[in-house]
Amino acid sequence: MRRRLLILLALVLVVAGIRMAPVGAVAADPYAFKGVKIGGGGFVPGIVFNQKEKDLIYARTDIGGVYRWDKTKWTPLLDGIGWDKWSWVGGVSVATDPVDPNRVYVATGMYTNDWDSNNGAILRSTDRGTTWAATELPFKGSGNMPGRGMGERLVIDPNRNNILFYGTANRNGLWKSTDYGVTWAKVTSFPNAGNFAQDPNDTQYNYNTMTQGIPWITFDPRTGSAGTATRTIYAGVADKDNNVYRSTDAGATWTRLAGQPTGYVPHKGVLDPVNGYLYLATGNTGGPYVGEDGEVWRYATATGTWTEITPTPDADRYYGFSGLTVDRQNPATIMVSSQVSWWPDNIIFRSNDSGATWTRIWDWNGYPNRTFRYTQDVSSHPWLAMGNPQPPEVTPKLGWMTEAMEIDPFDSNRLLYGTGATIYGTTNLKQWDAAGGKITIRPFVEGLEETAVLDLISPPTGAPLLSAVGDIGGFVHSNLDAVPAMMYTQPNHVTTRSMDYAELSPATMVRAGDNDTAGVTRIGFSTNGGANWWQASNEPSGVTQGGSVAISANGATTVWSPTGGAVSRTTTSGSSWTAATGIPAQAQVRSDRVNPGKFYGYSGGKFYVSTNAGAGFTQAPATGLPTGSAGWGTEGAGATTVRFKAVPGREGHIWLVGGSPSTGKYDPAVTYGLWRSTDSGATFTRMPSVTAAENVGFGKAAPGGSYMAIFLVGMIDGVHGLFRSDDAGVSWVRINDDRHQYANMGEALTGDPRVHGRVYLGTNGRGIIYGDRTGPTPTPTPTPTPTPTPTPTPTPTPTPSPGKACAATYTPGGQWQGGFQASVTVRNTGTVATTGWAVAWTFPDGQTITQLWSGVVDRPGPAARVTNADYNGALNAGATATFGFNGAWSTANNPPATLTCTPA
C-alpha cells in the first residue's frame, strides 16, 4: 500500500528501554492527544489471539505499529517509538506468551532495502505492551516488504516460554533466544534460508528482490511439558521446492518434511494437536497484492501422510490461499481465505470435517447472481462501502489481501480477519452452519488508525479539518471524533497529495492526487467546504501524479505543480490551463494568504515569487536556503526535505523548513533549520534556536497575542519532537512527550485557526493525531504563571564520599490549578564516576508526575521514582544532571521532604 520496504554470535546491542533524547532548555506544555477518527484505512497483515487468556488479542500493521484489543477498542502500543527509529513501527510479527500473558514480543523493521537505514529489532514487554525494551538485530526487518502477510515468524515455545524463534527474510535465516528475547543468535543448523523473491529482476527499487525467508513456525505442544522445551517444531520456508521443515529435538537439527507438496509458497502453517494435523495454505506468490494460484494441504503428523484439501478445483482458481485458522473449541472446524481475490470479492471457506468438504461464504447462482451466507453492516464506518459497483460485485466488499484470519480460541462464534483497509469480524460465526443461516460481518477497528497522511488543511470556517491520505484519498472531518461518511469522490483520487483553501473565501478549495483511470483528472474543486467536489475538465499535458497545488486568497486562481507536467495556472476551475513562466517543473507552490495576486514557489534552494496571480514567477534574491524537495511521501530519501508555508493574515510572511524525516538522521554536512521571511521571500532569516525541521504550520494566536501560533516538527536543543511558539519563533515549548512520538511524524502539519493550541499532525501509518492543551492558559510568551516559590528542599552539600554516591535536590517551579512544574538536580557526591542513577521520593499530598523530560519515569507517584536517560547517567565526581516534569495535584502541592539518590 505504501509510501515508501545451536547458538553462535550473540547480539551486542541490548537497549533497556525505548527512550528519547533530552528537551534541554525548551519548556514543555502538557497536551492530550487523540486520533482523528477514520477507522483503519490500511493493511492489517496479522491478528494474534493469546491462547491462555480470553480477549487478549494483538493486531500488527505494516507501517503503523502494533495494537492490543482492550474489550471494545484497539490501543496503540508503539507510539513511543521516535523519529530516529521510525522503521520500528513496521510490524514484522507479534508473539503473545501462552504461559505468561503479560509478556508480548514484536519483531520490527520496515524495509530491507536502502529506503531504511535502521536495523530491525525485537521489542519485548512484560506489561502487555505498555512499556518496552528492545534488542537491536544485525539485519533489517521486513514489515512493509513483499510477503508481510505470511506468518507468524516470531513464536514462543508453549511449554518453555523463555525460548523464542524468529524466522527472518532476506536470507538471514532462523534465530533463537533462550532468555525471553533479550539476546538472540542464529540457528546455524537450519538448512534453508529461503530463495523465493517476488521479482528477482526488480532493479528499479530493489524492493521485490527480497527473498521472503522463513514465514512461519509452529510448535507441537504434545511433544513437551511445562518447563521442558517442545521437541517437535515445524517451519515454513519460501522455497517452492522445499517449503516445510521439521525438528524433533527442540530445534537443534532440522530435516525437510518428506512427501510435501511443491510449487507454491507456504503462507500459513497451523497445527491441530487434537486430531494431529498440520494445515498449509499456499500461493504462487508471497503477496499481498498479487496471487493467482495456490493450494491447501493437510499433513497427518502420526503417519506422515499428505492430503490435498484445496476447496476449489484447479480450473476455477485464480487466487492463492493465506488466511488459515482452526477452531480450538472444535478442531475439526477449519477456515481458509483466498489470499487476494479482487473480483468479484474475497472468498472465505469453512470445513467441519478437517477439510474433507467445504462451504463458501458466497456461491454463484447463475451469473451474475450470487447467494450469500452473510450480511455486512458498515454503518459504523460507512466509507468502507467505497462506491457503486456493477454486478456481480456488491458494496461493501468482504475485503481483499486477507492474510490474517483467526477464530477466537475461547469462542467459536467470534472470527476476526484483516483486509487491505480494515479489520472485519463476526460474533455469530456458527450461524454459517445453520440451514439458511447468515453471519453478520461488521468492522472491528475502533481505535486502530492506519492511514499515511500527506496533507492537512484547517480552514477558519466550515469543517475544522480536511485530509489528504494515501490509498483512500482523504476526508472532510466535520467531527474529529466521528468516522466520516465517505472519502472524496468526483474525482476519486486513490491518493491525494496536496490540498488548499482560499484564505479569504474558505469554502473554495482545491485538491490534487493520483489516479490512472481514463477520464479522471487529477485535480478537483469545491465551493462548499468540501461537501461536494467536481473534477477539472482538463489538466496540463504530461501529468502523472498530483504534485502540489495552491489557490489564491480570493479563490479566483489556482496554480498547480503536478508531477510530470509544467507549473500551470487556471482561472476557470480547470477547464483551461496556461503554463506559468519563470519557475521550474516540480516546484512546490503556495499562495499568499492575504494578497490574491501573490503566489510563491520553491525548488532546489531557490525561492520564486509571482505578483500577477501565477502567470509568471521571478526568482527571489534570497540566498542560503537548504536544497531539497517536499518529499511527497518518498520514504528513505537521503536528500533534505524542504517545505514552506505562508502565514494567514500577514502578507509576505513565509516560514520555510529544512529537515530529513525519512531517514531518522541528520547529516552533519547538510544545512537544516527554520527560516522566516517578512518580505515575500526577498530575504530570509534563519531562526537560531531550531537545529532542523521537517514541517511547519499555523494556528490561532495565544490569548493576548497578535501572531498566529507556530507549530513545528523538528529538532530543538537536541530533541526531535513537536513544538509550539506563541511569540513568532522567539521561544518554543515542546508539546509532545516520549509516549507520543509517532515515529516519522510530520509529513502533514497544521494548527487550528479557531482553537488556540490545537494541532493536527499527519503520520505515516498512524493516521491523523490531534492534540489539545491541558495546561493553564498561556500568556503571549508561554511562561507558566508562578505561585510563590517555596524554598527548595534542602540537601546539605556533603563532603565527597568514597566510591559511588549521589544526592538530589528538588526545586518547585510554576503552579496552576491542578498542575505544576518542578525540576530535580542530581549531583555525583562520590569520588568515582557513575554510570547511572535513580532518584526516589514520596509526594506528601498525593501528587503524580504526568510528563517528564531528561529522565525515565519508573513510578509516577505518589511514591515516585525516576532513572537517568540514556545520555545523562554517566556523571563524573562533582558533576550534575537535571530532569524536569509536569505534575498533577488536587488538595495541595507541597514539595517532598527528602529525596533518595542511588548511583549505578
N, C-alpha and C positions, 0 to 999 in steps of 0.2 A: 504494500500500500504506500510506500512511503517516500517521504523525504529521505533523500539520502542523509552496511550492512556492517613373585613377591617384590620388595619395595626399594626403589633406588631414588636418589635425587630428591631429598626432602626440600620443600619450598623455603625460600629465605624470608620473604616478607609476610609478616602476620600483623595486621593492623588491629589494634584493640578496640577501635570504635570508629564510626563514620563521623568525623568532626570537621569543623571548618576553621579557617584562619581567624585572627582577631579582628574586631571592629576598630581597635585602637582609639583614636581621639574622637571618632564620629559617634554622636549620641544615638540612642535607639528610641523609637516611638512605637509603643505597643499597638499591634494590629490583630484583627481576626480575619482569617482567610476562608473563603468558601469557593466551591466550584460553581461556575455558571452552568445551569442545567442544560445538557443536551441529551445525555444518556448513551454511553458507548461511542459509536462513531468509528471504531477501528477493529482490527482483527484480534480476537481472543483465541490464541492457539492452545491454551492449556487450562484445564479445570481439575483440581485435585481435592478429593474428599479425604479427611482423616479417617482411618479405619477403626479407631478406638472411641472417638468422641463424636456424637451426633452434632450436626450443624457447624462443624469446624471445616470450612471449605476455603480453598485458595484459588485465585484465578491469576494467570500470568498474561501479560500483553507483550507485544513485540518491541514497542518503543515507549510504553507508558508506565512501566513498573509492574508491581505485584499488589494484589488486593486480598483482603480477608473478609469473608462474609460474616457480618455481625447481626444475625437474626432477621433483619429486614433490609439491609443495605450493605454495600461493599465499602470497606475502609481502605484507603491507600496506605501502603506501608513503606514506600521508598521516597517520600517527598523530602527526606533529609539528605538525599544524595545531591552533592553540589556540582557546580559548573565544571570543576576540574576532573570529575569522574562521571561526566554526563552519560557515557555509554553504559554505565552500570544499571540504568533503568531498563535496559534490554533484558527481558525475562527469558533466558535460555531454558530453564527448568525449575520446578518447585518440588520440594520433598517435605511432607509433614510427618512427624515422627509417630509411628503406630504404637510405640511403647510409652513415650512421654509426650503427650500432645502439646505441651508448652514449647517444644522445640520445632523450629521450622528452618529450612535452608533454601537459598535461592542461588542458582548458577546464573551469573550475569555477564554482560558484554554484548555489544550490538552488532559490530561488523568485524569480519576477519580480513577485510582488505584495507587499503590505506585511507579510507574515509575515517577510520577510527585509530587514534594514536594510543589508546589505552589498552592494556591487557585486561582480560576478564577477571572475575573474582568469584569466590564462594562466600556468600553472606550467611551468617548463622545467628539465630536468635533463640533465647530461652524464655521469651515472654510473648510468643506468638506474633513477632514482628514489630512490637512496639519499639524496641531498640535492637541494634545490630552490631556485630563485629564482623570483620572481613579478613579473608585470606586472599591476597592477590595471586593470580596464577601466572605462569611464564608463557602464556599464549592468550589469544583473543577469544572472545565469546561470539556466539552466532545468533543472538536474539532476534535480529531482523534480516537474517540471511535465508536463502532457499532451504526448505526442509524444516523450518522452525515449528511447524505444526505437528511434527512427529514427536514421539516421546512416551514416557518421560525419561530423560537422560540421567537425571540425578535421583538416586534411590537410597533408602535406608534399610539395613538388614532388620527384618521384623522380629528376629529373635535376639539379636545383639546390636542395640541401636547406636553404639559408638562407631559402628562400621558403616561407611557410605561408599558408593561407587558413582563415578561420573563418566559417562560416555561422551566424548568430545567430537567435534567436527574438525575438518581441515587437516587430517592425518595426524592429529595429536594423541590418538589412542584412548585407552581406558585408564582411569585414575582412581585411586583408593585412599580413603582416610580411615584411621583406626582410633582417632581421638576426637570424635564429634565434629569433624570438619575443620579442625584447627590447622593441621598440616596435611599435605597431600603428596602422593608420589605416584609415578606411572607404574602400571602393572605391565612389566616387560614381557610377561608370558602370554599376554593376549595376542593372538596371531594375526589380526586383520584390522587395520585402522579404517577400512572402507575406501572404495575407489570411485563411487558414483558422484558425478557432478552434473548439475542441470544443463550446463552448456560449456564444455571444455574450451570452446573457441571464443568465448566472450572476452575479447581483449580490450573492448572499449572501456568497460568499467571494472573488469576483474571481479565481478560480482557472482555470476553464475558458475564461475570456475571452481568455487569452493567445493571440496568433497564433503559429503554430508555425514560421514563418520559413523558413530555408534548411536543410533537414535533412541534406543530404549533398553532397559534392563529390568528383569523381574525375578523375584525370589520364589522358590517353592518352600513355604513355611513348614511343611510337613517334615523337611529334612534337617530341622534344627529344633532346639528347645530354648526356653527362656534362659538367657545368659550364654548360650552356645551358638556360635556362628552358623548360619544356614549353609548347608552343604551344596545344594543344587541351585544354580543360578543360570538363567537364560539371558542372552544378549542379542539384540538385532544389529545387523551391520548393513550399511548402504553399499552393498555389493550384490548385483543381480544374480551372480552365480554362487555366492557363499554368504547367505544372509542371516543365518541363525547359528549361534554357538552356545555350548553348554559347559558349565563347570560342575563337577560333583565333589570338589574338595575345597569349597568356600572361596573359590576364585583364584586358587594357586595355579591351576592349569585349566586349559580350555580346549575343546575339540569342536569341529564342525558337526552339526547335528545331521545324522545320516538320513537320506531319503527326502530331504527338504525340497520344497518347490523352488523353482528358479525362474528368472526372467523379470522379476519385479523387485522394488524396494520395499522393505518391511516397515510400514508407518507405525504400526502398533503391535505389541505383543502382550496379551493379557492372559493370566493364568487362572483357571478354576481348580483350586486344590481339592474341592469336594469330589468332583467327578474325574479329576485327573486329566484335564485338558488344557493345552496351551493353544490359544487362538491367535491367528495372524491376520491383519488387514494390510494389503499391499497395493502398490500403484506403480505405474510405469515411470513416474517422476516422483520427486520428493515434495512437490507442491511448494507453496499453497495455491498459486494462481492457476496452474495447468495440471492436467492429468487425464488421460484419455482411456486408460485401461487399468485393470487390476484384478486381484482375486482375494478370496477369503479361505483360510485353511484352518483345520483342527488337527492338533497333534496329541495322540494318546501317550501320556508320559509313562504309563506302565508297560506298553507293548512296543512303543516306538513307531506306531502306525500313523501315517499322514492321510487325511481325508479332505478333499476339496469340498467346501460348503458354500461356494460363491452363490449369492442369492439370485443372480441373473445370468442367462446364457451368454456365451461369447458374442453372438450376433446382435444382441440387444444392448451391448455395453459400450458406452462412450465416456466412461468415468472410471477412476480408481476408487479405492476404499481407504478410509482412515479412521474416523470416529468409531471406537470399538469399546464395548462395556459389557460386564457381566452383572446380573442381579445377584448380589451376595446373599439375599434372603431366599432366592430361588435360583440356584446357579445354573440350572438348565436353560434359563432365560437369558438370551444374549441379544445385543443390538449392534448394528453397524450402520455407518452412513456412507453415502458417496462422498469422496473427498472434494470434488468440485464438479457439480452438475449444474452448469449455468442455465440450461434450458431444458424443460420449462421451469424446473425448480430442483432444489436439493431433494435427495431421496433417503429416507431412513427405513431400515429393515429391522424386523423383530422375529425372533425364533423362540419357541418354548420347548424345543427338543434338541438343544445343543447344536443347532444349525442344520438338522436334517430337513426341515421345512421352514419356509419364511412367509411373512406377510409384509406388505409395503404400506407406508403412511399414506400414499395415494396410488391409484391404479388408473389405467386407461379404460375408458368406457365408450369406445368409438370416437376416434379422433375428430375434433379437438377436445372432446369432453373427457372429464376425469371424475372419479369418485374419491372421497376423502375420509380418512379416519381421524380427522382433527378439525377443530375450529381455531382461529387465530385472532387474538384480541390485542391490538397495539394501541388502544385508546390512551394508555399512559405515555406512549412515545409515538404520536401519530405520524411523525415524519418518516417512520420506517415503512409506511405504505409506498412511498417513493414513486408515485406516478400512476399512469393508467395503461397497463399492458394489454396486448391483444391476446385472446385465447389461442393456445391453451394456457398461457401464463395467467396468474392471478396476483392480486395485491392484497396484503403484503406477501412477500415470499417467505418460505421456510428459512431461507438463508443460502449461503454459499461458503466455500472454504471451511466446511465443518469437519474439523480435525479433533476438537475437544468435545467429548460426549460422555457423560457419566450418569449412571443410575445411583442414587443415594444408597450407600451400603446399609443404612438403617431404615430406609423407607422405599419399598418397591414402587410407590406411586410417584416418586419425585425423580425427574430427569432434568439435567441441565446440559445445554450444548452451546458451544461458541460458533460464531459466524464471522464474516468479514466486517460486520457492522455492530454487533451487539451480542449479548447472551440471552438466549431463549430458554424457556423451561416449562414444565408441566407438573402439576401435583395430583393428577388423576390418571397416571400412566396405565394402570391396569384396565381402564376402560377400553383401551386398544383391543383387548382380547374378548370383550363382550360383543354379542351379536348386535350389529348396528351401532355399537358404541363409538364415541369420539372423545379424544383427549382434547383439552384446552391448552393451547400454547400462548404464552404471553412473555413479554420481556422481563428478565430478572437482572436488571442492570443498574438499579438505583445506586447512586454513589460512584459508579465507575464511569470515568470520563476519559476518552482516549483519542481525541482529535489532535491533529497537528495544525496549529493556528498561525496564519501567515499575515493577517492584518486585522486591526480593530479600529472602529470609529465610535465616538460617543458625542452625538450632536447636542446642542443646547436645548432643543425641543424634540418632542416625539419620543420614540423608543430610546431608552438610555444606552443601548449598545447594539451594534451590528458587527458581524464577524465574517472574516474571510478564512475558509477552512479547507484543508486538503481532503480530497476524496469525496466529500459530501457537500461541497460548495460553500455553505455558510448559512447564517440565520439572522433574523430580526429578533432580538431579545427584548420584548416588551416587559417581561417579568424575569428577573435574573434567577429566580428560584422556581421557575416553571419551565417544563420542556416545550420548546416552540412547536407549533403545529406542522410546519413544513419548511424544508430548506428552500433556497431560492429556485425559482423556475422562471422560464421565459426571460432570458435564456438560462438553460440549465448547464452551469459550468461544473464539470467534475471537481475541479479545484479552483477556488477563487484566489487570485494572487494579490489584488490591490483594490482599495475602496476609498472613496472620498465623498464629502458632502459640501454644499455651498454654505460658507460660514454665515452669510447674510440672508440666506434663504434655505434653512437647514433641511427642509423636506425634499429638496432637489439633490439627487445622489447619482453616483456612477460606480460601477464595479467592473473589473476585468478579470478574466480567468481562462481556463483551458478547456477545450472541447474539440474533438476531431470529427464530430457528427456533421454530415453535409447539411448546409442550410442554417447552422447555428453559428452566429457571430460571437466573438469572444469578448464582447462588451455590451453592457446593459444599463438602462437608465430607469430612474424612478422620480416621480414628482410628489409622492405622498409618503415620504419617510420610509420607503422600502416595503410598504404594504403590497404594492403591485409594481412589477417591472415589465419593461419591454426591451427587446433586443434591437440593437442598431441594425439598420437595413444593409449597411455596408461596413467594411473595415479596410484599412490600408493594405496594400499588397505585401505579400511575404510573411504575414503574421503566423506564428507557430504557437505562441503562448501569450498569457495575459500581460506580463510585464508590470509596469506601474502606470497609474492614471491619476489625474488631478482635475478638479473642476473649479472654475473661477469663483470668487467670493459671492457673486450675484447669480451664479448658475448659468450664465449665458454661454460660456465657452468651456470646452473640455479639451485637455491636452493629454494625449496617450502615447506612452513609450512602450510599445509591445515588443516581446521577444520576436525576432525575425524581421521586423519592419522598422521604418523610419519613425522618429518622433513626429507626430501629426496632431492637427487640431481640427475640431469641428464646432460649428455654431448652430448645427441643425440636428443635434442629438444623434449623430452618426449616420445620417443619410448621405453625407459627403464629407470627405477628408482632404486636408491640404497639408503637405509636408512642411514642418517648421524648418526654418533656416538657422544656421549657426550653432547647432547642438548635435552631438554625435548620437547615433542609434544606441539603444540600450541604456541611455542615461536615465537616472531617477528624475522624476518630475514632481513638483509640488506647487500649490497655488499660494499666493499671499492671502492671508485671512481677512484683510481689510480692503485692499485695492483690487478691484476686479480686473484691472489691466495687467497685473503683475503675475508672472509665473517664474519659477526657479527650477534649475536643473543641476545635476552633479554627475560627473563622470571622470574617472581616472585622476583624481586630485585637483580637478578644475571645477569651478562654480560658474554657472551660467544664469543670466537674468533676461527676462522678456518684459518689456513695458508696453507691448502692443498686443496683449491678450494671447500670447503664444505664437504669433505669426513668425516672429524672428527672435533669436536669442543672441546675446553678446557675452563673451567670456568676461567674467569679473576680474579685477586686478588682484584679488586676494591670493596670497601665497601661503605655503606652509601647511596646507591641508593634507590629511592622510590619503594614500592611494588605495583604492579598493572598490568594492561593489556592494550592493544591498544584500546580496546573497540569495534572496528569494527561495529559501529552502534548500540551498546546496549544502549538504552536510559534509563535514570533514575538510572543507576547503581551507587551505593554509593562508590565503590572502586576507588582508584586513577587510573587515566588514564595515562599511561606511553608510550611515543613514542620516537624513536631516529632516527637520520639520519646522514649519512657520508657526508663530505664536498667534492665537486668536486675539483680536483687539489691539494688536501692535503692528502697524505696518512696518515691514522691513526687518522685523525681529526673527532671526533664524538661529536654531541650535543644531549643531552637527556633531555626530559621534563617530569615533573610530575604535573598533574592538575586534574580537575574534571569538564569537560564541561557539563556533562549531568544533573547535579543537580543544577547548578547556585549558589552553596555554597561551601565554603571551611571548612573542619573540622579542628578546631584548634589543634586537637590531631594527625593529619596526616602530614607527611613531603611532601611538594610540592616544586617545584622550577625548575631551569635550571642548568644543569651540562655540563661541557666540558672536553673532553679528547683529548690529542695530541699524545698519545702513544698506539693507537689501543685498548683502553679500559682497559689498565692495571691500570690506575689511572684516577679518575675523580675529577674535581674541581667545586664546586658549585659557580655559579655566584651570588654575594651577592645582586645585585640590583633587582633581579627578585623574587617576592614572590611565584609565581606559574605560570605554563604554560601548555597549552593543546597541542600545536603543534609548530613545528619549520620548517623553510625552508630556502633555499639559492637562491640568485640571483646575477646578475652582480655586481662587485665591483664598488664603487664610483669612479668618475674620480680622478686619482692620488692615489687611494687605491690599495692595493695588496690582501686583504682578501675579500672573497665574502660577499655581504650584507646579513645580517641575518634577517629573518622575524619571528615574534613571536606573537602567540595569547596567552595572559595570563594576569597576574596581576603585575603591576609595580606602586609603590607609591600609593597603594590603589585603582588603577583604572584598571578595566578589559578592555582590548582593543587590537588593532592590532598595533604592534610596529616594528621598523626597527633599526638595528645597522649597521653603516658603519665602526666600529673600533673593530670588533671581540668581541662585547658584553661589551665593557667598558662603552659606553653610548648608550642611546636609545632615539628615538623620537616616539611619538605616531602619527600614520598616518591615523587612522580613527577618526571620531568625533561622537558627540552624535546623529547625524542624521543617521549615518551609523554604527549601532551596530550588526544588523543581528542575534539577539538572541544568540543561542548557536553555533556560528560560529567556524570553525577551525578543523572540522573532517579531512579536507584536506587543505594543505597549501604548496605553493611553490613560489619562486621568478622566474623571467625570466633571464636566463643566458646571454641574448642578450641586454636587456634594463635595465639600472640601475633604481632602484626604483620600477619597475613594480612587482606587487604581484598578485597572483591568490589565491583566498580564496574560499574554499568549505563551503557551508552552508547546514543545514538540512531543506530543503524546499524552499529556495530562489535561488537555482541553484548555478552557479559559478559567483562570482564577481571578476572583475579585476580592479586594481587601478593603476593610474599613477601619478607621482609627478606633481604639478603645480607651485611649488615654484622655487627659484633660484637654480642653480647647486651647490651642496654642496661641501665643502672640505672634505678630508678623515674623519675628525672629524666634524660632521654636525652642524656647528655653523653658523647662518646667517651672511653674510658679512655686518658689520655695516657701516652706513654713520655717519658723525659727529653727535654725540648725543646731541640734544638740551637740554637745562636746563629744568628739569621737571616744568610743570605748577605749579606756587607757590600756595600753600594753607596754609595760616598762621595757625600756631598751636594755636587753641583757648583755652581760659580758659573753663574748663568743664561747659556746660550749664545745668541748672536744668532740670531734666526729660530726655526724649529721644532726642538724637541729634547725627548726624554723619557728617563726611566730607570725601572727596575723593581726591586723588592725582593721576594724570596721568603721567606715565613715558614712554617716547618713547623707543623702542628697535631697533632691526635691520631693515634695509630697503633695498629693491631690486626693480628692475624695475616692477612697477605695484603692488607691495606688501610690507607689513611692519608688524612688530610686536610691541605690546605695552602692558603695564600692568597698572592696576588701583588698588591702595590700599585704602581700606575703613577703617576708624577709628571711633570707638564709642567715640564721644566727649561729651556725656552726662554723667549723674550720675547714670542711671539705665541701665540694660541690654536691648539690642534689641532682637527681635525675627525674624527680617528680615530687609532687606534694599533694596533700589533701587537707582541706580546712572544714571543720565541723563546728556547728553552734546550734543553739535552740532559741528560736524566736519566743520572747516572753508573752506575746499576745496572739499567738496562733498564725502569724503571717506566713506567707508562702512565696517562693520565687516563681515568677511567671515567664520571665525571659532573661537569659544570661549570655554575656559575651566574654571572650577571653578565658574560658574555662568550660568544664563539663559538669552538669548537674547530676549527681548520683541520687540525691534525695532533695526534693524541692522544699520540704518543710512540713510542719514547724521544726522538726529535728532535721536541719539542713546539712547537706554535705556537698562540697564542690571539689573536684580534682582539676589538675592542670590541663590546659590544652596541649596539643602536640608540640607547640613551638615555645612554651614558656615554663616548662617543668625543670629545665636544667638551669640552676642558679649557682653561681659561684658564691663563695663566702662573702656576706655583706650585700649581695645583690637582691633586688626586689622584683616582684611581678604584681600586677594589679588586674583584678577582674571586677566587672560591674554587672548589675542586674536591675531589672524592674521587678517589683513585688506587688502583692495584694494584701490588704488589711481590712478589718471590719470594725472592731471595737476600739482599738488603739494601735499605735505603731512605735513602741519603744524599742530601742536597739538592744541586741543581746548583751548579756553581762560579760561573758567570756567567749573566746574562740580558741579552739584547739587546732594546732597545725602539726601534721605528721609528715616528715620528709620521706622520700624514697631514695 
